[in-house]
Amino acid sequence: MATSLNGFSVRSLIPRASREAAHCHAYFSGPTVPEFRSRIRNISASGMLIDCHAPLHRGDVLIALLPGIGETLCSVARLRNGVAGVRFETPISLTQFRAAVAEGRQAITQG
């Protein structure tokens, strides 16, 4: 829930990171979460939206194994209708991520 400040939503004062469709999967694990694989719906330098059928809770700490990035520490920021919003502890390079995803797709189509 967003906090109100002089009639304005605090959430609306924070610029939203640019997001892009990802069309790939990643592996996730954590101290309180068994390892699982999930589709990434969209991604930005600060986080991603994933399909989530694992028993996650808001605030859970995860390690995401992302193409081109490797292991990335993150936490569950929100959950709704089988979808989780995950925030990265440190911003990632979308350039590296895009290149690895494109390379993986090219290998699949050529293989």
ZAGU-296361 format. One record per residue: x, y negated, z negated of N, C-alpha, C in turn; residue in three letters; residue number from 0. Coordinates in pm, whole numbers, plus 32768, in hexadecimal, padded with zeros to 4 digits. Atoms other than C-alpha are relative to their C-alpha. Layout:
neast->X; nnorth->Y; nup->Z; caeast->X; canorth->Y; caup->Z; ceast->X; cnorth->Y; cup->Z; vose->ALA; rofi->NUM
...
This chain:
neast->8055; nnorth->8076; nup->8000; caeast->8000; canorth->8000; caup->8000; ceast->8059; cnorth->7F84; cup->8000; vose->MET; rofi->0
neast->7FB1; nnorth->807A; nup->7FF7; caeast->8089; canorth->7EAA; caup->805E; ceast->7FDA; cnorth->7F9F; cup->7F91; vose->ALA; rofi->1
neast->8016; nnorth->8062; nup->8068; caeast->80AD; canorth->7D9E; caup->7F54; ceast->7FDA; cnorth->7F7B; cup->8041; vose->THR; rofi->2
neast->802B; nnorth->8081; nup->7FCB; caeast->8005; canorth->7C4D; caup->7F89; ceast->8053; cnorth->7F90; cup->7FC4; vose->SER; rofi->3
neast->7FB3; nnorth->8074; nup->802B; caeast->80CA; canorth->7B0A; caup->7F74; ceast->7FC2; cnorth->7F86; cup->8041; vose->LEU; rofi->4
neast->8046; nnorth->8077; nup->7FCC; caeast->8000; canorth->79C7; caup->7F9B; ceast->7FA6; cnorth->8021; cup->8076; vose->ASN; rofi->5
neast->805E; nnorth->7FDB; nup->7F97; caeast->7F04; canorth->7A7F; caup->8072; ceast->803E; cnorth->804B; cup->8075; vose->GLY; rofi->6
neast->7FBD; nnorth->7FB9; nup->7F94; caeast->8009; canorth->7B20; caup->8155; ceast->802F; cnorth->8088; cup->7FCC; vose->PHE; rofi->7
neast->7FCD; nnorth->7F7D; nup->8022; caeast->8064; canorth->7C8E; caup->8152; ceast->8098; cnorth->7FFC; cup->8005; vose->SER; rofi->8
neast->7F6E; nnorth->7FFD; nup->8001; caeast->81CF; canorth->7CBD; caup->80EC; ceast->8032; cnorth->8059; cup->8071; vose->VAL; rofi->9
neast->7FD9; nnorth->7FA8; nup->7F92; caeast->81E0; canorth->7DDA; caup->81E8; ceast->8005; cnorth->7FB3; cup->8083; vose->ARG; rofi->10
neast->8002; nnorth->8049; nup->7F81; caeast->8187; canorth->7CE7; caup->8300; ceast->8075; cnorth->7F9D; cup->800B; vose->SER; rofi->11
neast->7F8E; nnorth->805C; nup->7FFE; caeast->82B0; canorth->7C09; caup->829D; ceast->8082; cnorth->8046; cup->8024; vose->LEU; rofi->12
neast->7F88; nnorth->7FB4; nup->7FE0; caeast->83AC; canorth->7D20; caup->82DB; ceast->7FF7; cnorth->802D; cup->8090; vose->ILE; rofi->13
neast->8006; nnorth->7FD9; nup->7F73; caeast->83FB; canorth->7D49; caup->844D; ceast->800C; cnorth->8098; cup->8010; vose->PRO; rofi->14
neast->7FFF; nnorth->7F70; nup->7FE7; caeast->83B8; canorth->7EA8; caup->84CD; ceast->806D; cnorth->8021; cup->8065; vose->ARG; rofi->15
neast->7F94; nnorth->7FD7; nup->7FA7; caeast->84DC; canorth->7F5C; caup->856E; ceast->7FC6; cnorth->8031; cup->8084; vose->ALA; rofi->16
neast->8028; nnorth->7FD0; nup->7F7D; caeast->84C0; canorth->7FA4; caup->86E1; ceast->8005; cnorth->8098; cup->8002; vose->SER; rofi->17
neast->8007; nnorth->7F6F; nup->7FFD; caeast->8453; canorth->810C; caup->8714; ceast->7FFA; cnorth->8031; cup->8090; vose->ARG; rofi->18
neast->800B; nnorth->7FC4; nup->7F7C; caeast->846F; canorth->81F5; caup->883C; ceast->7FDD; cnorth->8093; cup->7FF1; vose->GLU; rofi->19
neast->8023; nnorth->7F72; nup->8000; caeast->83E5; canorth->834B; caup->8891; ceast->807F; cnorth->8053; cup->8002; vose->ALA; rofi->20
neast->7F87; nnorth->7FB0; nup->800A; caeast->84DC; canorth->8460; caup->8843; ceast->7FF8; cnorth->8082; cup->8051; vose->ALA; rofi->21
neast->8013; nnorth->7F83; nup->7FB4; caeast->8451; canorth->85A4; caup->88DD; ceast->806D; cnorth->8068; cup->7FE6; vose->HIS; rofi->22
neast->7FA0; nnorth->7F98; nup->8024; caeast->853C; canorth->868C; caup->8821; ceast->7FE0; cnorth->8031; cup->7F73; vose->CYS; rofi->23
neast->8013; nnorth->7FC8; nup->8085; caeast->8557; canorth->8755; caup->86E0; ceast->807D; cnorth->7FEB; cup->7FAC; vose->HIS; rofi->24
neast->7F90; nnorth->8008; nup->805D; caeast->8633; canorth->8742; caup->85AC; ceast->7FE8; cnorth->8062; cup->7F8E; vose->ALA; rofi->25
neast->8009; nnorth->7FAB; nup->8076; caeast->867D; canorth->881C; caup->847F; ceast->800C; cnorth->7FA9; cup->7F84; vose->TYR; rofi->26
neast->8004; nnorth->804B; nup->807D; caeast->863A; canorth->87A0; caup->831F; ceast->8012; cnorth->805F; cup->7F8B; vose->PHE; rofi->27
neast->7FF4; nnorth->7FB5; nup->807D; caeast->8696; canorth->8819; caup->81C3; ceast->8010; cnorth->7F9B; cup->7F90; vose->SER; rofi->28
neast->7FF1; nnorth->8059; nup->8072; caeast->86AB; canorth->878A; caup->8067; ceast->8005; cnorth->804F; cup->7F7F; vose->GLY; rofi->29
neast->7FF4; nnorth->7FBB; nup->8080; caeast->86DD; canorth->87DB; caup->7EF9; ceast->7F7D; cnorth->803D; cup->7FCE; vose->PRO; rofi->30
neast->8082; nnorth->7FCC; nup->802D; caeast->8567; canorth->8812; caup->7EC3; ceast->7FAB; cnorth->8031; cup->8074; vose->THR; rofi->31
neast->804B; nnorth->7FDD; nup->7F88; caeast->8503; canorth->886E; caup->8027; ceast->8047; cnorth->8071; cup->804A; vose->VAL; rofi->32
neast->7FBE; nnorth->7F97; nup->7FB0; caeast->8544; canorth->89B4; caup->80E3; ceast->801D; cnorth->7FCB; cup->808D; vose->PRO; rofi->33
neast->7FDE; nnorth->802C; nup->7F79; caeast->85E8; canorth->898D; caup->8239; ceast->7F8A; cnorth->8013; cup->805E; vose->GLU; rofi->34
neast->806A; nnorth->7FF6; nup->7F9B; caeast->84F4; canorth->8946; caup->8353; ceast->802A; cnorth->7FB6; cup->807E; vose->PHE; rofi->35
neast->7FE9; nnorth->8041; nup->7F7F; caeast->84F4; canorth->88DB; caup->84C0; ceast->7F84; cnorth->7FB0; cup->8021; vose->ARG; rofi->36
neast->8073; nnorth->8055; nup->7FE1; caeast->8417; canorth->87BF; caup->8536; ceast->8017; cnorth->7FAE; cup->807E; vose->SER; rofi->37
neast->7FFB; nnorth->8057; nup->7F8A; caeast->83C6; canorth->86F6; caup->866D; ceast->800B; cnorth->7F6F; cup->7FD1; vose->ARG; rofi->38
neast->7FF5; nnorth->808F; nup->801A; caeast->8436; canorth->858C; caup->8664; ceast->7FA1; cnorth->7FB9; cup->8060; vose->ILE; rofi->39
neast->805F; nnorth->8049; nup->7FAB; caeast->8316; canorth->84B4; caup->86E4; ceast->803C; cnorth->7F7F; cup->8034; vose->ARG; rofi->40
neast->7FBB; nnorth->8079; nup->7FD7; caeast->83D4; canorth->836C; caup->86E6; ceast->8071; cnorth->7FE3; cup->7F9F; vose->ASN; rofi->41
neast->7F88; nnorth->801A; nup->8051; caeast->8518; canorth->82E2; caup->865F; ceast->802C; cnorth->7F6F; cup->8012; vose->ILE; rofi->42
neast->7FC1; nnorth->8084; nup->7FFA; caeast->85BF; canorth->8197; caup->860F; ceast->8085; cnorth->800D; cup->7FB7; vose->SER; rofi->43
neast->7F80; nnorth->7FFA; nup->8046; caeast->8711; canorth->8141; caup->857B; ceast->7FEB; cnorth->8015; cup->7F69; vose->ALA; rofi->44
neast->8017; nnorth->7FF8; nup->8090; caeast->8670; canorth->8139; caup->8420; ceast->7FAA; cnorth->8075; cup->7FD2; vose->SER; rofi->45
neast->8053; nnorth->7F90; nup->802B; caeast->858A; canorth->8268; caup->8425; ceast->7FBD; cnorth->8045; cup->8075; vose->GLY; rofi->46
neast->8045; nnorth->7FB5; nup->7F97; caeast->84AA; canorth->8357; caup->84E3; ceast->7F7A; cnorth->8033; cup->7FCC; vose->MET; rofi->47
neast->8082; nnorth->7FC5; nup->801D; caeast->834F; canorth->83EA; caup->84F0; ceast->8007; cnorth->8090; cup->8031; vose->LEU; rofi->48
neast->7FF6; nnorth->7F72; nup->7FDD; caeast->8342; canorth->8567; caup->84EB; ceast->7F7D; cnorth->8048; cup->7FE5; vose->ILE; rofi->49
neast->806D; nnorth->7FA5; nup->8022; caeast->823A; canorth->8676; caup->84F8; ceast->802B; cnorth->8046; cup->7F81; vose->ASP; rofi->50
neast->7FD7; nnorth->7FC6; nup->807F; caeast->8232; canorth->8707; caup->839E; ceast->7F9C; cnorth->8066; cup->7FCD; vose->CYS; rofi->51
neast->8053; nnorth->7F96; nup->8038; caeast->81A6; canorth->8854; caup->8333; ceast->8045; cnorth->803D; cup->7F87; vose->HIS; rofi->52
neast->7FB6; nnorth->7FD3; nup->8076; caeast->82A6; canorth->8884; caup->821D; ceast->7FC1; cnorth->7FBF; cup->7F84; vose->ALA; rofi->53
neast->8038; nnorth->8039; nup->807C; caeast->8246; canorth->8846; caup->80B0; ceast->8051; cnorth->7F88; cup->7FCF; vose->PRO; rofi->54
neast->7FB6; nnorth->807A; nup->8023; caeast->82CF; canorth->86E3; caup->809D; ceast->7FAC; cnorth->7FA6; cup->7FA7; vose->LEU; rofi->55
neast->803F; nnorth->8066; nup->8053; caeast->8283; canorth->85CE; caup->7FA6; ceast->8046; cnorth->7F7B; cup->8019; vose->HIS; rofi->56
neast->7FC4; nnorth->8084; nup->7FF2; caeast->82BD; canorth->8459; caup->7FBB; ceast->8075; cnorth->7FF4; cup->7F9F; vose->ARG; rofi->57
neast->7F88; nnorth->800F; nup->8052; caeast->841C; canorth->8410; caup->7F3B; ceast->8061; cnorth->8074; cup->8009; vose->GLY; rofi->58
neast->7FA5; nnorth->7F8F; nup->7FF0; caeast->84AC; canorth->8567; caup->7F8F; ceast->807C; cnorth->7FD5; cup->804E; vose->ASP; rofi->59
neast->7F82; nnorth->801A; nup->7FBB; caeast->8619; canorth->8551; caup->7FF6; ceast->8019; cnorth->8073; cup->8061; vose->VAL; rofi->60
neast->7FE7; nnorth->7F9D; nup->7F97; caeast->8670; canorth->8604; caup->813A; ceast->8087; cnorth->7FE8; cup->8041; vose->LEU; rofi->61
neast->7F8F; nnorth->800C; nup->7FA5; caeast->879B; canorth->864A; caup->8212; ceast->7FCB; cnorth->8029; cup->8088; vose->ILE; rofi->62
neast->802F; nnorth->7FE5; nup->7F78; caeast->873D; canorth->8634; caup->8381; ceast->807A; cnorth->801C; cup->8057; vose->ALA; rofi->63
neast->7F97; nnorth->7FE1; nup->7FA0; caeast->8818; canorth->86D9; caup->8488; ceast->7FD0; cnorth->7FCF; cup->8088; vose->LEU; rofi->64
neast->802F; nnorth->8044; nup->7F87; caeast->87EB; canorth->85EE; caup->85B1; ceast->8062; cnorth->8012; cup->8074; vose->LEU; rofi->65
neast->7FAA; nnorth->7FF6; nup->7F89; caeast->886E; canorth->861C; caup->8716; ceast->8059; cnorth->7F84; cup->800D; vose->PRO; rofi->66
neast->7FA2; nnorth->806F; nup->7FEB; caeast->89A7; canorth->8549; caup->874B; ceast->8028; cnorth->7FB6; cup->7F83; vose->GLY; rofi->67
neast->7FE7; nnorth->8048; nup->807D; caeast->89A2; canorth->84CE; caup->85E3; ceast->803A; cnorth->805D; cup->7F97; vose->ILE; rofi->68
neast->7FD7; nnorth->7FA2; nup->8069; caeast->89D0; canorth->8602; caup->850A; ceast->7FA6; cnorth->7FF1; cup->7F87; vose->GLY; rofi->69
neast->804E; nnorth->8006; nup->807B; caeast->895F; canorth->860D; caup->83A1; ceast->7FED; cnorth->7F6F; cup->7FD5; vose->GLU; rofi->70
neast->8024; nnorth->8088; nup->8028; caeast->88AA; canorth->84D3; caup->832F; ceast->7FA8; cnorth->8007; cup->7F85; vose->THR; rofi->71
neast->804F; nnorth->8005; nup->807B; caeast->882A; canorth->848E; caup->81D1; ceast->7F88; cnorth->7FA6; cup->8015; vose->LEU; rofi->72
neast->807A; nnorth->8050; nup->7FEF; caeast->86C4; canorth->8414; caup->81CD; ceast->7F9B; cnorth->8023; cup->7F93; vose->CYS; rofi->73
neast->8068; nnorth->7FE4; nup->8063; caeast->8589; canorth->8409; caup->80F8; ceast->7F76; cnorth->7FEF; cup->8040; vose->SER; rofi->74
neast->8089; nnorth->8006; nup->7FCE; caeast->8415; canorth->8439; caup->8132; ceast->7FC0; cnorth->7F7F; cup->7FCE; vose->VAL; rofi->75
neast->803C; nnorth->8080; nup->8024; caeast->8373; canorth->82E1; caup->8138; ceast->7F67; cnorth->8006; cup->7FFF; vose->ALA; rofi->76
neast->8093; nnorth->7FF4; nup->7FFE; caeast->820F; canorth->8348; caup->8191; ceast->7FD7; cnorth->8084; cup->803D; vose->ARG; rofi->77
neast->803B; nnorth->7F84; nup->7FCC; caeast->8134; canorth->8474; caup->81DE; ceast->7F6E; cnorth->7FE7; cup->8020; vose->LEU; rofi->78
neast->808E; nnorth->800E; nup->7FDD; caeast->7FEA; canorth->8480; caup->8295; ceast->7FDF; cnorth->8062; cup->8070; vose->ARG; rofi->79
neast->8036; nnorth->7FA7; nup->7F99; caeast->7F2D; canorth->858D; caup->8356; ceast->806B; cnorth->8051; cup->804A; vose->ASN; rofi->80
neast->7F9C; nnorth->7FAB; nup->7FC2; caeast->8057; canorth->8671; caup->8395; ceast->8073; cnorth->7FB7; cup->8043; vose->GLY; rofi->81
neast->7F94; nnorth->8052; nup->7FC7; caeast->8144; canorth->8556; caup->83F3; ceast->8049; cnorth->7FBC; cup->7F8C; vose->VAL; rofi->82
neast->7FB1; nnorth->8041; nup->8069; caeast->8262; canorth->84CE; caup->831E; ceast->8055; cnorth->7F8F; cup->803A; vose->ALA; rofi->83
neast->7FA6; nnorth->806D; nup->7FE2; caeast->8313; canorth->8381; caup->8331; ceast->807D; cnorth->8011; cup->7FAC; vose->GLY; rofi->84
neast->7F81; nnorth->7FE6; nup->8045; caeast->8482; canorth->83B2; caup->82D8; ceast->805C; cnorth->7F89; cup->8013; vose->VAL; rofi->85
neast->7FA7; nnorth->8074; nup->7FFB; caeast->8573; canorth->8298; caup->8283; ceast->8090; cnorth->802F; cup->7FEF; vose->ARG; rofi->86
neast->7F73; nnorth->7FDD; nup->8009; caeast->86E9; canorth->82BF; caup->82C4; ceast->8043; cnorth->7FAE; cup->7F92; vose->PHE; rofi->87
neast->7FB4; nnorth->8047; nup->8068; caeast->87D4; canorth->8266; caup->81A6; ceast->805B; cnorth->7F97; cup->8040; vose->GLU; rofi->88
neast->7FA8; nnorth->8059; nup->7FB3; caeast->88BF; canorth->81C7; caup->82A6; ceast->7FCF; cnorth->8000; cup->8090; vose->THR; rofi->89
neast->802E; nnorth->8002; nup->7F74; caeast->8855; canorth->8151; caup->8402; ceast->8054; cnorth->805A; cup->805A; vose->PRO; rofi->90
neast->7FBB; nnorth->7FA9; nup->7FA0; caeast->88AD; canorth->823D; caup->8520; ceast->8015; cnorth->7FB7; cup->8084; vose->ILE; rofi->91
neast->7FE9; nnorth->8036; nup->7F7A; caeast->892D; canorth->81F7; caup->867E; ceast->7F9E; cnorth->8041; cup->8061; vose->SER; rofi->92
neast->805F; nnorth->7FCA; nup->7F9F; caeast->880E; canorth->8221; caup->8773; ceast->8046; cnorth->8020; cup->8084; vose->LEU; rofi->93
neast->7FB4; nnorth->7FE4; nup->7F85; caeast->890C; canorth->821A; caup->8890; ceast->8037; cnorth->808E; cup->7FFB; vose->THR; rofi->94
neast->7FCB; nnorth->7F78; nup->8010; caeast->89B4; canorth->8357; caup->880B; ceast->7F8E; cnorth->8066; cup->8003; vose->GLN; rofi->95
neast->8074; nnorth->7FA6; nup->8004; caeast->8861; canorth->83F8; caup->87C7; ceast->7FC9; cnorth->8016; cup->808C; vose->PHE; rofi->96
neast->8035; nnorth->7FF7; nup->7F77; caeast->87DC; canorth->83AB; caup->8926; ceast->805A; cnorth->8054; cup->805A; vose->ARG; rofi->97
neast->7FA1; nnorth->7FB8; nup->7FAB; caeast->8917; canorth->842E; caup->89CD; ceast->7FFC; cnorth->8096; cup->7FE3; vose->ALA; rofi->98
neast->8003; nnorth->7F72; nup->8024; caeast->890A; canorth->8579; caup->890E; ceast->7F7D; cnorth->8042; cup->802C; vose->ALA; rofi->99
neast->8082; nnorth->7FC9; nup->7FD5; caeast->8797; canorth->85AC; caup->8957; ceast->7FFF; cnorth->8010; cup->8098; vose->VAL; rofi->100
neast->7FFC; nnorth->7FF8; nup->7F6D; caeast->87CB; canorth->855F; caup->8ACA; ceast->805D; cnorth->8071; cup->802E; vose->ALA; rofi->101
neast->7FA2; nnorth->7F96; nup->7FDE; caeast->88F7; canorth->864A; caup->8AD7; ceast->7FC1; cnorth->8089; cup->7FE8; vose->GLU; rofi->102
neast->8044; nnorth->7F83; nup->801F; caeast->882B; canorth->875E; caup->8A33; ceast->7F96; cnorth->8022; cup->8068; vose->GLY; rofi->103
neast->8066; nnorth->7FEA; nup->7F98; caeast->8711; canorth->8733; caup->8B2F; ceast->8040; cnorth->8028; cup->8084; vose->ARG; rofi->104
neast->7FBA; nnorth->7FE2; nup->7F82; caeast->8806; canorth->8737; caup->8C51; ceast->8035; cnorth->808F; cup->7FFC; vose->GLN; rofi->105
neast->7FCC; nnorth->7F77; nup->800D; caeast->88A5; canorth->8879; caup->8BCE; ceast->7F8F; cnorth->8067; cup->8010; vose->ALA; rofi->106
neast->8072; nnorth->7FA5; nup->7FF5; caeast->874D; canorth->891B; caup->8BB5; ceast->7FD2; cnorth->800E; cup->8091; vose->ILE; rofi->107
neast->802F; nnorth->7FFC; nup->7F76; caeast->86E8; canorth->88BC; caup->8D17; ceast->8066; cnorth->803E; cup->805E; vose->THR; rofi->108
neast->7F99; nnorth->7FC6; nup->7FAB; caeast->8837; canorth->8929; caup->8DA9; ceast->801C; cnorth->8092; cup->7FDD; vose->GLN; rofi->109
neast->7FE0; nnorth->7F79; nup->802F; caeast->8855; canorth->8A6A; caup->8CDB; ceast->7F9C; cnorth->8061; cup->802D; vose->GLY; rofi->110
